[in-house]
Amino acid sequence: MADVGAVRLAIELVQDPEIHRGLGDLDMVREVDVASDGSVGALIALTVPGCPLKDRLTADITDAAKAVAGVSSVAVEFTVMTDDERGELVQRVRGGADREIEFGKPGSSTRVIAVASGKGGVGKSSVTANLGVSLARLGRTVGIIDADVWGFSIPKMLGVDRDPTVIDSMLLPPEVHGVRVMSMDFFVRPDQAVIWRGPMLHKALEQFLADVYWGDPDYLLIDMPPGTGDIAISMSQFLPRAEALIVTTPQPTAQRVAMRAGLMARKVNQDILGIVENMSWFTGDDGTRYSLFGEGGGARLAEELEVPLLANVPLVPALREGADAGQPVTIADPGGEATVAFLALADEVEARQPRLRAHPELIIR
């Protein structure tokens, strides 16, 4: 007969797939029984009714219990936390903090990178999504905030198939390919347009940072909207220690406009991590590289801003096809030249640790 204490411990160590903490730590394990024939019965309290990852949780609990010597079978049943229990859980995972943006505080272990561009159409969101997946493939925990409130696209690019889970006032971001995602896409119907001015945008971004439980990821990538408007200003106030990653294409016009995104980062005292040149070339069936959008824009921008050019990402059909199908190219074409470029970019980001320096309070006039 299996030891009931060993079985309970194994189940308590199973991580909740959304909160990423042990079931015992979250007080979700209510009953564990072991019969003389080795059959195990477990009662687990879900945070909310209709938990979208209940099947995964069942499988993880079953695997953990069966790893204990003497266990022959496992039956998992579920109940639901009361309102008071949910409130206690929210306080527990937040460490007692209420609506605080931890990323902006000194000592935060999360590295925040704002992926920006001067204009739309340069593939900034594709770079964000595939960089996030590439960092996750390196074993890092990654979150992405789709801050392009008007032109949100990250959830569709990554193939997110469910909405965030809401526990009281706390949101749990859905996760796919090892990347947790929050976007306005989850809250706006397809037939709606987001027509907001500065104060509403500021409030939405604050909620994405303060009301979402991110769980101290190694990286938080911010997919910024094009340009240097209200959202860029708000983000620089919320996240004064963020680094900027500037995306351009080889085209001189795109490079000149992207320069303004770099100047904006400097204006708000953010370090510029480097430049990514997207759509650098297209490789034909004959192996010839064709520079469809010109040459050298990324290198020139890097020289002007005195920062490194971190990556040249080629234009490949799989990049567009994967974005439309919810399969980022780093997943859909793991051996392709675009994937190689994104993995190299992730390595560069890892190698270039941020400088430690004071960031005075930003005042925008």
ZAMARGU-4260 file (C-alpha; in steps of 0.2 Angstrom, whole numbers, plus 5000, padded with zeros to 4 digits):
<rodrens>
0) 5000/5000/5000 | 5006/5017/4995 | 5010/5029/5009 | 4997/5043/5010 | 5009/5056/5016
5) 5020/5053/5001 | 5006/5053/4989 | 4999/5070/4996 | 5016/5078/4995 | 5018/5072/4977
10) 5001/5080/4973 | 5005/5096/4982 | 5021/5099/4972 | 5011/5098/4956 | 5011/5116/4949
15) 4995/5125/4944 | 4997/5127/4925 | 4991/5146/4926 | 4998/5152/4942 | 5014/5142/4941
20) 5015/5138/4960 | 5012/5121/4969 | 4995/5115/4973 | 5000/5114/4991 | 5006/5131/4992
25) 4990/5137/4985 | 4979/5127/4997 | 4971/5118/4982 | 4973/5100/4989 | 4958/5096/5000
30) 4958/5077/5002 | 4970/5063/4997 | 4964/5045/5001 | 4974/5029/4997 | 4965/5012/4997
35) 4973/4995/5002 | 4974/4991/4983 | 4984/5006/4980 | 4970/5016/4972 | 4971/5035/4975
40) 4957/5048/4976 | 4961/5066/4977 | 4949/5081/4979 | 4956/5097/4972 | 4948/5115/4974
45) 4949/5124/4957 | 4950/5143/4958 | 4935/5146/4947 | 4921/5135/4939 | 4925/5128/4922
50) 4944/5130/4924 | 4951/5129/4906 | 4966/5119/4911 | 4957/5106/4921 | 4961/5091/4910
55) 4980/5096/4910 | 4979/5097/4929 | 4971/5080/4930 | 4985/5073/4920 | 4999/5081/4930
60) 4991/5075/4946 | 4989/5058/4940 | 5007/5057/4934 | 5014/5063/4950 | 5004/5051/4961
65) 5008/5036/4950 | 5026/5040/4952 | 5024/5035/4971 | 5028/5017/4975 | 5013/5007/4977
70) 5000/5018/4968 | 4990/5008/4956 | 4977/5020/4950 | 4972/5038/4952 | 4955/5047/4952
75) 4954/5066/4953 | 4939/5075/4958 | 4936/5094/4959 | 4927/5106/4969 | 4928/5126/4968
80) 4935/5138/4980 | 4923/5150/4990 | 4924/5168/4987 | 4934/5170/5003 | 4946/5157/4998
85) 4949/5165/4981 | 4952/5182/4990 | 4965/5174/5001 | 4973/5165/4986 | 4975/5182/4977
90) 4983/5190/4993 | 4994/5175/4994 | 5001/5175/4977 | 5003/5194/4977 | 5012/5194/4993
95) 4999/5205/5001 | 5003/5219/4988 | 4987/5226/4979 | 4988/5234/4962 | 5007/5238/4962
100) 5018/5237/4947 | 5032/5227/4953 | 5042/5228/4937 | 5046/5246/4939 | 5054/5244/4956
105) 5072/5242/4960 | 5077/5224/4963 | 5065/5217/4951 | 5072/5201/4943 | 5062/5204/4927
110) 5070/5211/4912 | 5058/5223/4903 | 5061/5226/4884 | 5050/5237/4874 | 5050/5232/4856
115) 5047/5249/4846 | 5047/5256/4829 | 5044/5273/4821 | 5030/5267/4809 | 5019/5252/4806
120) 5022/5238/4794 | 5040/5234/4798 | 5036/5218/4807 | 5038/5224/4825 | 5024/5212/4832
125) 5032/5197/4822 | 5049/5201/4830 | 5041/5202/4847 | 5031/5186/4846 | 5046/5176/4839
130) 5059/5183/4851 | 5047/5178/4865 | 5046/5160/4859 | 5065/5160/4856 | 5069/5166/4874
135) 5057/5152/4880 | 5066/5139/4870 | 5082/5145/4880 | 5073/5140/4896 | 5067/5158/4901
140) 5050/5162/4907 | 5043/5175/4896 | 5027/5187/4896 | 5021/5198/4882 | 5010/5213/4884
145) 5002/5218/4867 | 5002/5237/4870 | 4997/5241/4852 | 4980/5244/4859 | 4973/5249/4842
150) 4982/5236/4831 | 4983/5221/4843 | 4989/5205/4834 | 5000/5195/4847 | 4987/5183/4852
155) 4983/5178/4834 | 5001/5177/4829 | 5005/5165/4844 | 4989/5155/4842 | 4982/5159/4859
160) 4965/5149/4860 | 4957/5155/4876 | 4954/5171/4886 | 4963/5175/4903 | 4956/5168/4919
165) 4949/5180/4931 | 4950/5177/4950 | 4942/5191/4959 | 4952/5207/4952 | 4967/5197/4946
170) 4969/5191/4928 | 4979/5175/4924 | 4987/5177/4906 | 4985/5162/4894 | 5001/5154/4890
175) 5006/5146/4873 | 5023/5140/4867 | 5030/5145/4885 | 5025/5163/4883 | 5011/5171/4894
180) 5001/5184/4884 | 4990/5199/4888 | 4981/5210/4875 | 4966/5221/4872 | 4961/5207/4859
185) 4954/5197/4874 | 4942/5211/4878 | 4936/5218/4862 | 4924/5210/4850 | 4930/5208/4832
190) 4917/5221/4826 | 4922/5234/4838 | 4936/5247/4836 | 4946/5254/4851 | 4943/5273/4850
195) 4952/5279/4866 | 4962/5295/4871 | 4976/5296/4883 | 4968/5293/4900 | 4959/5277/4894
200) 4975/5270/4886 | 4985/5274/4902 | 4972/5265/4913 | 4971/5250/4902 | 4990/5248/4902
205) 4991/5250/4921 | 4978/5236/4922 | 4989/5225/4911 | 5004/5228/4923 | 4995/5229/4940
210) 4980/5217/4939 | 4988/5203/4929 | 4998/5190/4938 | 5014/5188/4928 | 5023/5178/4941
215) 5041/5186/4940 | 5045/5181/4923 | 5063/5182/4917 | 5057/5193/4902 | 5043/5205/4899
220) 5042/5210/4881 | 5031/5225/4877 | 5024/5226/4859 | 5023/5244/4857 | 5012/5253/4845
225) 5021/5263/4831 | 5026/5281/4835 | 5030/5291/4850 | 5012/5295/4857 | 5003/5293/4873
230) 5006/5274/4875 | 5025/5276/4874 | 5024/5290/4887 | 5013/5280/4899 | 5025/5265/4897
235) 5040/5275/4901 | 5032/5281/4917 | 5026/5264/4922 | 5042/5255/4917 | 5056/5267/4919
240) 5069/5253/4919 | 5064/5246/4902 | 5076/5244/4888 | 5071/5248/4870 | 5073/5236/4855
245) 5071/5246/4839 | 5064/5237/4824 | 5066/5244/4806 | 5068/5238/4788 | 5082/5241/4776
250) 5072/5254/4768 | 5079/5272/4771 | 5062/5279/4774 | 5058/5266/4788 | 5076/5269/4795
255) 5073/5288/4796 | 5056/5286/4805 | 5063/5272/4817 | 5076/5285/4822 | 5062/5294/4831
260) 5058/5279/4841 | 5076/5278/4847 | 5076/5297/4851 | 5060/5294/4861 | 5069/5281/4871
265) 5084/5292/4874 | 5072/5306/4879 | 5064/5296/4893 | 5080/5289/4899 | 5079/5271/4893
270) 5094/5261/4887 | 5093/5256/4869 | 5097/5237/4868 | 5100/5237/4850 | 5092/5237/4832
275) 5083/5223/4823 | 5083/5224/4804 | 5068/5215/4798 | 5064/5209/4780 | 5083/5211/4776
280) 5082/5199/4761 | 5072/5186/4752 | 5081/5170/4747 | 5075/5163/4730 | 5073/5145/4725
285) 5090/5147/4716 | 5098/5152/4733 | 5101/5170/4728 | 5097/5184/4741 | 5086/5198/4734
290) 5086/5214/4744 | 5068/5219/4741 | 5067/5234/4753 | 5085/5240/4750 | 5100/5238/4760
295) 5109/5245/4775 | 5095/5253/4785 | 5097/5244/4801 | 5116/5246/4800 | 5114/5265/4797
300) 5102/5267/4811 | 5113/5257/4823 | 5127/5268/4818 | 5117/5284/4821 | 5111/5279/4838
305) 5128/5271/4842 | 5120/5255/4847 | 5123/5237/4840 | 5114/5229/4826 | 5108/5213/4834
310) 5100/5204/4820 | 5095/5204/4802 | 5079/5194/4799 | 5075/5188/4782 | 5058/5189/4773
315) 5051/5172/4772 | 5034/5166/4767 | 5033/5155/4783 | 5034/5170/4793 | 5018/5178/4786
320) 5009/5161/4785 | 5013/5156/4802 | 5007/5173/4809 | 4990/5171/4800 | 4989/5153/4806
325) 4994/5156/4824 | 5010/5147/4822 | 5025/5158/4824 | 5039/5154/4812 | 5050/5149/4826
330) 5038/5135/4829 | 5032/5132/4811 | 5049/5131/4803 | 5061/5126/4817 | 5076/5124/4805
335) 5072/5139/4793 | 5083/5154/4791 | 5071/5166/4800 | 5071/5155/4815 | 5090/5154/4815
340) 5090/5173/4815 | 5077/5174/4830 | 5087/5162/4840 | 5103/5172/4837 | 5093/5188/4842
345) 5088/5179/4858 | 5106/5174/4862 | 5111/5192/4859 | 5098/5198/4871 | 5104/5186/4884
350) 5122/5191/4882 | 5119/5210/4883 | 5114/5212/4901 | 5106/5229/4906 | 5117/5242/4914
355) 5114/5247/4932 | 5111/5265/4933 | 5099/5277/4941 | 5083/5282/4932 | 5077/5299/4938
360) 5058/5302/4938 | 5052/5306/4920 | 5043/5323/4918 | 5034/5325/4901 | 5029/5343/4897
</rodrens>
